[in-house]
Amino acid sequence: LDPRRSNGDLWIQIGADDALVAFHALRALQKEAAGQARLRWQMNGFNRTPGATARPMTTRNLMGQVDGTNNPRPSDPDFDARIFVGRDTDQEWMRDGSFAVVRRIRMLLDDWEKRSRREQERVIGRRKDNGAPLTGGSETTPMRLDETGADGLPVIPADAHARVAAPESNQGAAMLRRPFSFHDGFRDDGAPDAGLLFICWQADPLRAFTQVQRKLDRGDALSPFLRHEASGLYAVPPAAAPGDYVGRPLLEG
Ligand code: HEM
């Protein structure tokens, strides 16, 4: 991890359908903050253009995979407990807030694209065309992690990314992934400087991101195609009530 573009005191995420609007918002904030704060590191990310598909669909990442399928949903009974800091916290200013992990993960796309589609699908444990689990069905069909093939081996390989990252493999740990793609041109070696601006939200980063990342580090078939280059962990206070501002209980408490 590159310390020059990791961590920092304050994280701001600016989002807009139109990149020009996002840029203008950044400039307005920089102007207001001049003399008080300065930029330490910055990244530009993008997602599918609004309206590019006829109906809402899970986006693809730069490896071409459908990415974001098995995310906690607001309708899940345990969504709030998994994603938002509870009322029982001793840090009052973080009640109903959330913790964000932000990582720059470069993809080794030259290596990735040499692999056959079948190999790529075994790395993730899902089909590339529609994101369905290798055990069948459609994108939203649950993975059948204990199903074995005629060769006696698991259909979703033991080191498949989706298996190793799943709550079932991590004592129930889950996080809300809200990543973006990035493309910063090319590197000195000619390889694309591109990948995933990984962002995930959770109530407790030790029990969610850290737990899962440690597990991935030990045996994720996707790891040989990735380089984690920058990282930050940020406490994000809850939204402000009308007339109030974000983080007031912390700053004035
Ligand atoms: C460039 C890096 C990464 C890529 C390209 C990637 C790609 C994917 C894809 C294609 C899926 C399957 C579809 C889905 O459910 O969204 C997936 C699932 C998942 N990934 Fe990643 N991932 C990356 C990094 C990470 C990291 C760093 C973590 C957490 C430490 C993570 C956690 C998860 C989780 C929790 C799931 C859902 C597993 C399940 O419950 O089925 N991923 N990822």
Residues whose N, C-alpha, C, O or C-beta is under 5 A from the ligand:
A	BS01	HEM	N61 Q65 V66 D67 G68 T69 N70 I105 I124 A162 A165 A166 P167 L196 F209 V212 Q213
